[in-house]
Amino acid sequence: MTKNEKREHGDLLYQAILTLQDLDECKKFFSDLCTVAELRAMEQRFEVAMLLSDGMIYNDILERTGASSATISRVNRSLQYGADGYQAVLPRIKEKQAEHGV
């Protein structure tokens, strides 16, 4: 398999995710796709990203989420030097939360 073929196969997953129409479909899809442990790890990393972007310090995040310092550091590194995926999503999520008074 060539690099392009591998990339196309990987792109299929992201294309599938983009077809999800609501929260319920998204939960069902990821429930089928991932193990419970994988889902919890992704949920935890996203929560850590939210808290870091809000300016919370490592020790408070560790206490609140139970995430390891390595996980917090890894997420922080992604926030600072990653592909800007978090930066694309975090403002949108925060805006939705503000609209719904969360």
All heavy atoms as an XYZ file, in Angstrom:
809
protein
N       0.841     -1.177      0.000
C       0.000      0.000      0.000
C       0.889      1.244      0.000
O       1.805      1.371      0.799
C      -0.903     -0.026      1.241
C      -1.917      1.073      1.280
S      -3.043      1.013      2.710
C      -4.028     -0.408      2.319
N       0.602      2.179     -0.879
C       1.388      3.400     -0.977
C       0.962      4.394      0.102
O      -0.074      4.231      0.744
C       1.193      4.070     -2.363
O      -0.145      4.551     -2.448
C       1.495      3.105     -3.495
N       1.774      5.439      0.266
C       1.441      6.485      1.244
C       0.103      7.135      0.914
O      -0.697      7.422      1.801
C       2.535      7.559      1.270
C       3.678      7.273      2.186
C       4.584      8.479      2.277
C       5.777      8.167      3.149
N       6.666      9.311      3.279
N      -0.134      7.388     -0.364
C      -1.403      8.014     -0.763
C      -2.579      7.119     -0.443
O      -3.616      7.592      0.006
C      -1.396      8.370     -2.256
C      -0.607      9.625     -2.544
O      -0.346     10.424     -1.653
N      -0.213      9.791     -3.795
N      -2.436      5.808     -0.668
C      -3.514      4.880     -0.357
C      -3.777      4.840      1.145
O      -4.927      4.819      1.581
C      -3.194      3.474     -0.885
C      -3.245      3.355     -2.389
C      -2.735      2.017     -2.901
O      -1.803      1.462     -2.283
O      -3.262      1.534     -3.900
N      -2.707      4.845      1.931
C      -2.863      4.864      3.387
C      -3.563      6.139      3.834
O      -4.435      6.111      4.688
C      -1.494      4.741      4.078
C      -0.895      3.365      4.006
C       0.452      3.329      4.705
C       1.100      1.959      4.530
N       2.431      1.925      5.130
N      -3.156      7.259      3.246
C      -3.763      8.537      3.598
C      -5.245      8.528      3.233
O      -6.086      8.999      3.995
C      -3.048      9.692      2.886
C      -3.489     11.053      3.390
C      -2.717     12.220      2.787
N      -1.286     12.048      2.844
C      -0.490     12.002      1.764
N      -0.995     12.120      0.562
N       0.807     11.852      1.892
N      -5.588      7.979      2.075
C      -6.984      7.919      1.654
C      -7.803      7.056      2.600
O      -8.929      7.402      2.939
C      -7.086      7.392      0.221
C      -6.618      8.387     -0.824
C      -6.529      7.797     -2.217
O      -7.038      6.683     -2.443
O      -5.923      8.455     -3.080
N      -7.228      5.936      3.049
C      -7.942      5.090      3.999
C      -8.136      5.819      5.323
O      -9.193      5.729      5.933
C      -7.200      3.759      4.220
C      -7.328      2.811      3.081
N      -8.493      2.133      2.817
C      -6.449      2.432      2.135
C      -8.329      1.374      1.759
N      -7.091      1.534      1.318
N      -7.122      6.539      5.771
C      -7.241      7.330      6.988
C      -8.257      8.440      6.837
O      -9.023      8.742      7.750
N      -8.283      9.041      5.656
C      -9.242     10.115      5.394
C     -10.680      9.615      5.469
O     -11.584     10.380      5.794
C      -8.992     10.748      4.025
C      -7.764     11.645      3.998
O      -7.185     11.904      5.079
O      -7.374     12.082      2.903
N     -10.914      8.343      5.178
C     -12.266      7.793      5.233
C     -12.864      7.946      6.628
O     -14.043      8.265      6.770
C     -12.272      6.312      4.829
C     -12.108      6.023      3.344
C     -12.015      4.514      3.114
C     -13.258      6.608      2.548
N     -12.051      7.721      7.651
C     -12.540      7.881      9.020
C     -12.992      9.315      9.260
O     -14.073      9.555      9.782
C     -11.459      7.489     10.034
C     -11.783      7.817     11.486
C     -13.024      7.055     11.954
C     -10.598      7.526     12.372
N     -12.165     10.270      8.864
C     -12.504     11.678      9.098
C     -13.709     12.092      8.265
O     -14.549     12.873      8.727
C     -11.285     12.569      8.833
C     -10.128     12.161      9.706
C      -8.984     11.594      9.166
C     -10.201     12.294     11.091
C      -7.935     11.180      9.977
C      -9.162     11.889     11.912
C      -8.036     11.330     11.349
O      -7.009     10.919     12.151
N     -13.815     11.560      7.062
C     -14.994     11.828      6.241
C     -16.241     11.260      6.907
O     -17.304     11.893      6.907
C     -14.831     11.230      4.831
C     -13.796     11.945      3.977
C     -14.168     13.379      3.672
O     -15.334     13.742      3.610
N     -13.163     14.220      3.497
N     -16.127     10.067      7.483
C     -17.263      9.459      8.182
C     -17.685     10.331      9.360
O     -18.879     10.557      9.579
C     -16.910      8.046      8.657
N     -16.717     10.841     10.114
C     -17.022     11.693     11.262
C     -17.771     12.947     10.813
O     -18.721     13.380     11.460
C     -15.731     12.048     12.041
C     -15.177     10.792     12.711
C     -15.978     13.167     13.055
C     -13.764     10.924     13.254
N     -17.369     13.492      9.681
C     -18.023     14.701      9.176
C     -19.464     14.458      8.744
O     -20.241     15.414      8.616
C     -17.225     15.293      8.010
C     -15.890     15.921      8.397
C     -15.099     16.287      7.142
C     -16.096     17.138      9.278
N     -19.860     13.201      8.549
C     -21.243     12.913      8.161
C     -22.182     12.797      9.352
O     -23.401     12.756      9.169
C     -21.351     11.601      7.347
O     -21.064     10.486      8.193
C     -20.445     11.614      6.125
N     -21.644     12.743     10.565
C     -22.489     12.597     11.750
C     -23.369     13.833     11.897
O     -22.903     14.958     11.749
C     -21.628     12.377     12.995
C     -20.779     11.102     12.943
C     -19.783     11.081     14.082
C     -21.655      9.864     12.945
N     -24.646     13.593     12.208
C     -25.613     14.686     12.149
C     -25.973     15.297     13.495
O     -26.493     16.405     13.546
C     -26.875     14.211     11.436
C     -26.584     13.850      9.993
C     -27.808     13.386      9.242
O     -28.897     13.322      9.789
N     -27.626     13.072      7.983
N     -25.747     14.573     14.583
C     -26.079     15.139     15.890
C     -25.282     14.424     16.978
O     -24.540     13.481     16.716
C     -27.588     15.071     16.161
C     -28.157     13.664     16.084
O     -27.442     12.697     16.445
O     -29.321     13.518     15.672
N     -25.450     14.914     18.199
C     -24.702     14.385     19.334
C     -24.971     12.900     19.542
O     -24.043     12.129     19.804
C     -25.050     15.182     20.598
C     -24.295     14.814     21.874
C     -22.797     15.033     21.706
C     -24.821     15.635     23.038
N     -26.221     12.485     19.413
C     -26.568     11.085     19.612
C     -25.858     10.187     18.594
O     -25.285      9.163     18.964
C     -28.085     10.899     19.526
C     -28.518      9.498     19.907
O     -28.140      9.036     21.016
O     -29.219      8.853     19.096
N     -25.864     10.578     17.316
C     -25.151      9.808     16.290
C     -23.668      9.750     16.591
O     -23.024      8.717     16.431
C     -25.345     10.440     14.904
C     -26.509      9.932     14.141
C     -26.490     10.383     12.680
O     -25.448     10.848     12.166
O     -27.546     10.242     12.052
N     -23.124     10.859     17.029
C     -21.695     10.939     17.335
C     -21.336      9.987     18.476
O     -20.367      9.235     18.383
C     -21.332     12.377     17.684
S     -19.570     12.673     17.801
N     -22.134     10.000     19.530
C     -21.886      9.108     20.670
C     -21.959      7.647     20.244
O     -21.123      6.828     20.636
C     -22.894      9.372     21.793
C     -22.630     10.636     22.556
C     -23.679     10.806     23.647
C     -23.413     12.006     24.509
N     -24.404     12.121     25.599
N     -22.962      7.304     19.442
C     -23.120      5.922     18.992
C     -21.953      5.491     18.116
O     -21.435      4.382     18.254
C     -24.436      5.759     18.233
C     -25.647      5.813     19.123
C     -26.935      5.752     18.313
C     -28.151      5.824     19.212
N     -29.408      5.850     18.436
N     -21.538      6.357     17.203
C     -20.429      6.041     16.308
C     -19.147      5.794     17.090
O     -18.465      4.790     16.904
C     -20.234      7.162     15.284
C     -19.087      6.915     14.342
C     -19.216      6.013     13.297
C     -17.892      7.582     14.487
C     -18.160      5.775     12.420
C     -16.832      7.362     13.626
C     -16.965      6.453     12.586
N     -18.812      6.726     17.980
C     -17.577      6.573     18.749
C     -17.658      5.409     19.729
O     -16.652      4.765     20.011
C     -17.196      7.885     19.443
C     -16.481      8.828     18.521
C     -17.182      9.790     17.810
C     -15.119      8.740     18.337
C     -16.540     10.646     16.935
C     -14.451      9.588     17.473
C     -15.173     10.547     16.763
N     -18.835      5.110     20.218
C     -19.023      3.955     21.089
C     -18.722      2.664     20.335
O     -18.141      1.729     20.884
C     -20.453      3.935     21.633
O     -20.656      2.813     22.441
N     -19.120      2.612     19.070
C     -18.819      1.443     18.242
C     -17.350      1.402     17.839
O     -16.750      0.336     17.750
C     -19.677      1.436     16.969
C     -21.119      1.058     17.220
O     -21.432      0.540     18.314
O     -21.949      1.285     16.308
N     -16.777      2.559     17.585
C     -15.418      2.649     17.069
C     -14.345      2.421     18.132
O     -13.320      1.796     17.867
C     -15.212      4.034     16.424
C     -13.863      4.320     15.775
C     -13.653      3.426     14.558
C     -13.785      5.785     15.376
N     -14.586      2.914     19.337
C     -13.556      2.939     20.374
C     -13.937      2.077     21.572
O     -15.114      1.840     21.825
C     -13.358      4.372     20.875
S     -12.903      5.548     19.602
N     -12.916      1.680     22.315
C     -13.172      1.018     23.585
C     -13.574      2.076     24.611
O     -13.348      3.280     24.401
C     -11.918      0.294     24.103
O     -10.909      1.269     24.419
C     -11.376     -0.711     23.096
N     -14.140      1.636     25.713
C     -14.508      2.561     26.789
C     -13.269      3.314     27.269
O     -13.310      4.531     27.476
C     -15.192      1.807     27.953
C     -15.386      2.717     29.154
C     -16.520      1.228     27.494
N     -12.151      2.606     27.407
C     -10.913      3.245     27.871
C     -10.425      4.300     26.879
O      -9.965      5.381     27.288
C      -9.829      2.199     28.098
N     -10.521      4.022     25.588
C     -10.105      4.998     24.579
C     -10.987      6.241     24.630
O     -10.486      7.371     24.557
C     -10.164      4.375     23.183
C      -9.084      3.336     22.939
C      -9.320      2.499     21.692
O     -10.487      2.357     21.252
O      -8.322      1.974     21.160
N     -12.288      6.033     24.760
C     -13.206      7.172     24.857
C     -12.916      8.017     26.086
O     -12.870      9.249     26.009
C     -14.654      6.695     24.894
C     -15.228      6.218     23.576
C     -16.584      5.566     23.795
C     -15.337      7.368     22.591
N     -12.723      7.370     27.228
C     -12.445      8.101     28.469
C     -11.151      8.887     28.349
O     -11.064     10.028     28.819
C     -12.374      7.148     29.673
C     -13.675      6.444     29.995
C     -14.811      7.399     30.341
N     -16.092      6.726     30.314
C     -17.012      6.867     29.353
N     -16.801      7.686     28.355
N     -18.149      6.215     29.391
N     -10.144      8.290     27.706
C      -8.860      8.984     27.533
C      -9.033     10.225     26.661
O      -8.501     11.298     26.983
C      -7.828      8.045     26.923
N      -9.792     10.102     25.577
C     -10.019     11.260     24.704
C     -10.843     12.324     25.410
O     -10.542     13.523     25.304
C     -10.709     10.824     23.408
C      -9.789     10.069     22.478
S     -10.513      9.761     20.839
C     -11.737      8.518     21.227
N     -11.858     11.895     26.148
C     -12.685     12.849     26.903
C     -11.834     13.583     27.932
O     -11.964     14.801     28.104
C     -13.839     12.120     27.580
C     -14.877     11.602     26.607
C     -15.823     10.566     27.211
O     -15.632     10.178     28.394
O     -16.747     10.135     26.508
N     -10.954     12.838     28.611
C     -10.093     13.447     29.620
C      -9.132     14.448     28.984
O      -8.955     15.562     29.487
C      -9.312     12.370     30.365
C      -8.465     12.916     31.499
C      -7.662     11.834     32.171
O      -6.802     11.223     31.536
N      -7.948     11.587     33.434
N      -8.523     14.079     27.861
C      -7.595     14.996     27.196
C      -8.306     16.277     26.757
O      -7.754     17.369     26.868
C      -6.913     14.310     26.006
C      -5.859     13.305     26.423
C      -4.989     12.853     25.276
N      -5.711     12.120     24.254
C      -5.861     10.801     24.221
N      -5.341     10.057     25.174
N      -6.515     10.229     23.231
N      -9.537     16.127     26.260
C     -10.269     17.321     25.834
C     -10.610     18.206     27.031
O     -10.496     19.436     26.956
C     -11.528     16.960     25.045
C     -12.128     18.149     24.376
C     -11.532     18.695     23.254
C     -13.254     18.751     24.895
C     -12.063     19.824     22.647
C     -13.792     19.878     24.294
C     -13.202     20.415     23.168
N     -11.003     17.584     28.142
C     -11.281     18.371     29.350
C     -10.025     19.101     29.805
O     -10.077     20.277     30.178
C     -11.820     17.478     30.470
C     -12.164     18.263     31.720
C     -12.688     17.415     32.874
O     -12.654     16.169     32.789
O     -13.133     18.013     33.865
N      -8.891     18.428     29.767
C      -7.614     19.048     30.140
C      -7.337     20.240     29.223
O      -6.936     21.310     29.685
C      -6.464     18.018     30.099
C      -5.103     18.701     30.168
C      -6.613     17.003     31.228
N      -7.570     20.079     27.927
C      -7.342     21.173     26.980
C      -8.230     22.371     27.311
O      -7.767     23.518     27.281
C      -7.599     20.701     25.554
N      -9.485     22.101     27.646
C     -10.403     23.185     28.020
C      -9.879     23.929     29.242
O      -9.856     25.161     29.265
C     -11.795     22.626     28.322
C     -12.536     22.065     27.143
S     -13.437     23.283     26.195
C     -14.692     23.777     27.348
N      -9.469     23.170     30.250
C      -9.012     23.790     31.497
C      -7.711     24.555     31.300
O      -7.541     25.652     31.847
C      -8.866     22.715     32.580
C     -10.183     22.021     32.973
C      -9.908     20.857     33.917
C     -11.167     23.005     33.574
N      -6.789     23.992     30.520
C      -5.544     24.705     30.229
C      -5.832     25.999     29.475
O      -5.240     27.040     29.772
C      -4.598     23.821     29.405
C      -3.845     22.736     30.159
C      -3.183     21.769     29.187
C      -2.806     23.340     31.104
N      -6.745     25.940     28.526
C      -7.054     27.148     27.748
C      -7.747     28.204     28.603
O      -7.715     29.388     28.278
C      -7.900     26.810     26.523
O      -9.217     26.510     26.886
N      -8.345     27.760     29.713
C      -8.953     28.699     30.665
C      -7.938     29.236     31.668
O      -8.286     30.024     32.541
C     -10.093     28.022     31.436
C     -11.326     27.810     30.571
O     -11.450     28.461     29.511
O     -12.167     26.982     30.961
N      -6.680     28.751     31.585
C      -5.628     29.248     32.455
C      -5.459     28.483     33.756
O      -4.729     28.930     34.641
N      -6.124     27.344     33.889
C      -5.989     26.558     35.119
C      -4.581     25.956     35.188
O      -4.006     25.592     34.168
C      -7.046     25.445     35.167
C      -7.115     24.745     36.514
S      -8.455     23.530     36.623
C      -9.839     24.613     36.916
N      -4.043     25.859     36.396
C      -2.687     25.323     36.580
C      -2.716     23.798     36.684
O      -3.741     23.194     37.001
C      -1.984     25.946     37.811
C      -2.748     25.618     39.095
C      -1.818     27.445     37.633
C      -2.009     26.010     40.357
N      -1.557     23.198     36.406
C      -1.412     21.747     36.343
C      -1.974     21.034     37.569
O      -2.737     20.082     37.436
C       0.070     21.360     36.187
C       0.599     21.359     34.783
C       0.301     22.386     33.885
C       1.419     20.337     34.340
C       0.803     22.390     32.599
C       1.927     20.331     33.052
C       1.623     21.361     32.193
O       2.118     21.346     30.918
N      -1.585     21.488     38.764
C      -2.010     20.783     39.982
C      -3.528     20.785     40.140
O      -4.108     19.778     40.558
C      -1.354     21.388     41.226
C       0.104     21.004     41.351
O       0.548     20.033     40.746
N       0.855     21.781     42.111
N      -4.164     21.880     39.797
C      -5.619     21.951     39.890
C      -6.278     21.050     38.844
O      -7.296     20.410     39.115
C      -6.104     23.392     39.728
C      -5.688     24.279     40.904
O      -5.346     23.731     41.979
O      -5.698     25.514     40.738
N      -5.689     20.993     37.657
C      -6.213     20.122     36.602
C      -6.059     18.663     37.010
O      -6.989     17.866     36.847
C      -5.511     20.386     35.255
C      -5.853     21.793     34.763
C      -5.888     19.331     34.218
C      -5.051     22.249     33.567
N      -4.902     18.328     37.563
C      -4.654     16.961     38.018
C      -5.682     16.555     39.068
O      -6.273     15.475     38.991
C      -3.234     16.861     38.583
C      -2.760     15.477     38.929
C      -1.400     15.221     38.312
C      -2.684     15.302     40.424
N      -5.924     17.443     40.005
C      -6.884     17.158     41.068
C      -8.308     17.040     40.529
O      -9.064     16.158     40.916
C      -6.810     18.274     42.122
C      -7.616     17.996     43.365
C      -7.393     19.072     44.411
O      -6.229     19.331     44.762
O      -8.398     19.658     44.866
N      -8.669     17.909     39.609
C     -10.033     17.938     39.076
C     -10.328     16.769     38.133
O     -11.431     16.227     38.139
C     -10.270     19.257     38.359
C     -11.657     19.383     37.780
C     -11.921     20.785     37.352
N     -13.164     20.880     36.626
C     -13.726     22.001     36.276
N     -13.173     23.147     36.610
N     -14.849     22.009     35.604
N      -9.341     16.411     37.282
C      -9.591     15.424     36.223
C      -9.016     14.047     36.507
O      -9.448     13.074     35.902
C      -9.004     15.895     34.885
O      -7.572     15.936     34.986
C      -9.553     17.255     34.480
N      -8.003     13.990     37.360
C      -7.308     12.728     37.578
C      -6.302     12.417     36.491
O      -5.685     11.347     36.493
N      -6.122     13.332     35.551
C      -5.149     13.136     34.476
C      -3.741     13.156     35.050
O      -3.458     13.884     36.001
C      -5.296     14.230     33.423
N      -2.870     12.376     34.471
C      -1.476     12.369     34.913
C      -0.790     13.648     34.469
O      -1.243     14.323     33.532
C      -0.738     11.164     34.322
O      -0.582     11.321     32.926
N       0.319     13.972     35.127
C       1.065     15.157     34.722
C       1.601     14.986     33.304
O       1.707     15.965     32.556
C       2.191     15.456     35.704
O       3.062     14.365     35.821
N       1.907     13.748     32.902
C       2.368     13.491     31.533
C       1.270     13.812     30.526
O       1.528     14.413     29.475
C       2.819     12.045     31.385
N       0.033     13.433     30.839
C      -1.088     13.727     29.944
C      -1.311     15.231     29.856
O      -1.495     15.782     28.765
C      -2.368     13.016     30.422
O      -2.179     11.614     30.318
C      -3.582     13.436     29.606
N      -1.292     15.894     30.986
C      -1.490     17.347     30.998
C      -0.396     18.033     30.187
O      -0.673     18.922     29.376
C      -1.539     17.883     32.447
C      -2.725     17.267     33.192
C      -1.609     19.410     32.456
C      -2.707     17.495     34.691
N       0.832     17.588     30.369
C       1.956     18.156     29.629
C       1.817     17.908     28.128
O       2.062     18.811     27.311
C       3.258     17.539     30.142
O       4.353     18.041     29.429
N       1.403     16.710     27.755
C       1.230     16.358     26.347
C       0.140     17.230     25.705
O       0.309     17.746     24.595
C       0.871     14.880     26.220
C       0.981     14.318     24.838
C       0.755     12.805     24.796
N       1.517     12.089     25.809
C       0.981     11.366     26.791
N      -0.317     11.234     26.915
N       1.751     10.744     27.664
N      -0.964     17.404     26.421
C      -2.048     18.242     25.900
C      -1.567     19.690     25.781
O      -1.834     20.359     24.780
C      -3.305     18.143     26.785
C      -4.343     19.184     26.384
C      -3.894     16.739     26.718
N      -0.853     20.167     26.781
C      -0.343     21.535     26.743
C       0.598     21.726     25.551
O       0.537     22.758     24.875
C       0.369     21.880     28.046
C       0.681     23.355     28.142
O      -0.166     24.194     27.901
N       1.921     23.668     28.473
N       1.436     20.740     25.298
C       2.346     20.804     24.150
C       1.545     20.886     22.839
O       1.879     21.649     21.936
C       3.284     19.588     24.155
C       4.514     19.742     23.320
C       5.596     18.684     23.562
N       5.119     17.338     23.832
C       5.134     16.743     25.036
N       5.602     17.392     26.092
N       4.690     15.520     25.187
N       0.464     20.118     22.752
C      -0.387     20.178     21.562
C      -1.055     21.540     21.426
O      -1.190     22.066     20.312
C      -1.463     19.090     21.613
O      -0.893     17.822     21.482
N      -1.476     22.098     22.547
C      -2.084     23.433     22.511
C      -1.086     24.480     22.009
O      -1.442     25.383     21.258
C      -2.576     23.837     23.901
C      -3.904     23.248     24.355
C      -4.111     23.483     25.847
C      -5.058     23.844     23.565
N       0.163     24.344     22.450
C       1.182     25.339     22.123
C       1.805     25.127     20.742
O       2.047     26.093     20.016
C       2.297     25.323     23.182
C       1.830     25.596     24.582
C       1.202     26.958     24.737
O       1.683     27.948     24.205
N       0.087     27.015     25.453
N       2.077     23.868     20.389
C       2.888     23.592     19.200
C       2.248     22.601     18.239
O       2.887     22.155     17.300
C       4.259     23.047     19.619
C       4.959     23.901     20.644
C       5.079     23.480     21.966
C       5.477     25.143     20.291
C       5.715     24.275     22.919
C       6.106     25.939     21.233
C       6.223     25.499     22.539
O       6.845     26.289     23.467
N       1.002     22.248     18.466
C       0.353     21.228     17.658
C      -0.170     21.759     16.334
O       0.256     22.808     15.842
N      -1.123     21.040     15.781
C      -1.666     21.350     14.460
C      -2.814     22.353     14.525
O      -3.503     22.570     13.528
C      -2.134     20.054     13.795
N      -3.040     22.962     15.679
C      -4.095     23.960     15.902
C      -5.507     23.375     15.869
O      -6.483     24.105     15.679
C      -3.986     25.138     14.922
C      -2.757     25.998     15.192
O      -2.257     25.978     16.332
O      -2.301     26.684     14.257
N      -5.612     22.077     16.072
C      -6.925     21.448     16.142
C      -7.711     21.916     17.352
O      -8.903     22.229     17.242
N      -7.044     21.965     18.497
C      -7.716     22.458     19.697
C      -8.153     23.911     19.500
O      -9.252     24.298     19.876
C      -6.807     22.376     20.922
C      -6.625     21.004     21.517
C      -5.353     20.471     21.712
C      -7.715     20.234     21.928
C      -5.177     19.220     22.290
C      -7.553     18.986     22.500
C      -6.275     18.483     22.678
O      -6.099     17.253     23.248
N      -7.267     24.728     18.914
C      -7.583     26.147     18.735
C      -8.788     26.345     17.812
O      -9.500     27.336     17.927
C      -6.375     26.916     18.183
C      -5.362     27.280     19.232
C      -4.491     26.115     19.673
O      -4.595     25.012     19.178
N      -3.634     26.361     20.642
N      -9.017     25.395     16.909
C     -10.177     25.494     16.019
C     -11.462     25.176     16.771
O     -12.496     25.802     16.544
C     -10.014     24.547     14.827
N     -11.393     24.218     17.685
C     -12.597     23.688     18.326
C     -12.942     24.381     19.645
O     -14.117     24.632     19.919
C     -12.438     22.172     18.551
C     -13.571     21.598     19.362
C     -12.327     21.453     17.216
N     -11.955     24.680     20.455
C     -12.223     25.221     21.791
C     -13.086     26.484     21.781
O     -14.052     26.564     22.544
C     -10.917     25.445     22.552
C     -10.201     24.170     22.989
C      -8.823     24.493     23.572
C     -11.026     23.370     23.982
N     -12.792     27.470     20.937
C     -13.661     28.659     20.943
C     -15.111     28.332     20.561
O     -16.045     28.916     21.107
C     -13.025     29.585     19.904
C     -11.626     29.109     19.757
C     -11.655     27.641     20.033
N     -15.293     27.383     19.654
C     -16.645     27.002     19.240
C     -17.406     26.348     20.386
O     -18.584     26.641     20.609
C     -16.586     26.047     18.048
C     -15.985     26.671     16.807
C     -15.820     25.647     15.721
N     -14.933     26.145     14.679
C     -14.336     25.381     13.794
N     -14.520     24.081     13.791
N     -13.551     25.908     12.873
N     -16.728     25.472     21.108
C     -17.357     24.790     22.239
C     -17.685     25.799     23.334
O     -18.772     25.766     23.924
C     -16.450     23.661     22.782
C     -16.367     22.521     21.775
C     -16.912     23.165     24.144
C     -17.678     21.797     21.535
N     -16.758     26.687     23.619
C     -16.993     27.694     24.659
C     -18.157     28.597     24.282
O     -18.941     29.000     25.138
C     -15.714     28.476     24.925
C     -14.666     27.641     25.641
C     -13.383     28.393     25.867
C     -12.375     27.481     26.541
N     -11.150     28.171     26.884
N     -18.266     28.927     23.002
C     -19.384     29.763     22.542
C     -20.706     29.026     22.743
O     -21.682     29.603     23.226
C     -19.185     30.111     21.069
C     -20.249     31.025     20.518
C     -20.012     31.389     19.060
O     -18.841     31.582     18.681
O     -21.004     31.483     18.317
N     -20.751     27.741     22.395
C     -21.973     26.948     22.598
C     -22.331     26.853     24.069
O     -23.499     26.934     24.439
C     -21.812     25.548     21.998
C     -21.977     25.510     20.514
C     -22.074     24.087     20.023
C     -22.256     24.121     18.519
N     -23.103     23.066     18.019
N     -21.311     26.668     24.919
C     -21.560     26.603     26.350
C     -22.145     27.926     26.853
O     -23.068     27.928     27.666
C     -20.274     26.276     27.113
C     -19.845     24.836     26.985
C     -18.569     24.561     27.766
O     -17.682     25.399     27.859
N     -18.481     23.362     28.329
N     -21.611     29.032     26.367
C     -22.100     30.341     26.794
C     -23.550     30.555     26.340
O     -24.368     31.098     27.096
C     -21.202     31.441     26.224
N     -23.861     30.087     25.153
C     -25.235     30.212     24.633
C     -26.227     29.422     25.482
O     -27.373     29.830     25.643
C     -25.309     29.698     23.191
C     -24.656     30.596     22.180
C     -24.578     29.966     20.794
O     -25.096     28.850     20.589
O     -23.979     30.607     19.905
N     -25.753     28.291     26.000
C     -26.633     27.414     26.795
C     -26.467     27.615     28.290
O     -26.989     26.837     29.084
C     -26.385     25.955     26.415
C     -26.772     25.641     25.001
N     -25.849     25.593     23.988
C     -27.985     25.406     24.442
C     -26.472     25.311     22.859
N     -27.758     25.201     23.098
N     -25.702     28.627     28.684
C     -25.528     28.948     30.092
C     -24.812     27.894     30.897
O     -25.071     27.723     32.077
N     -23.858     27.202     30.257
C     -23.094     26.151     30.946
C     -21.862     26.738     31.579
O     -21.198     27.564     31.078
C     -22.705     25.014     29.964
C     -21.864     23.973     30.658
C     -23.940     24.394     29.377
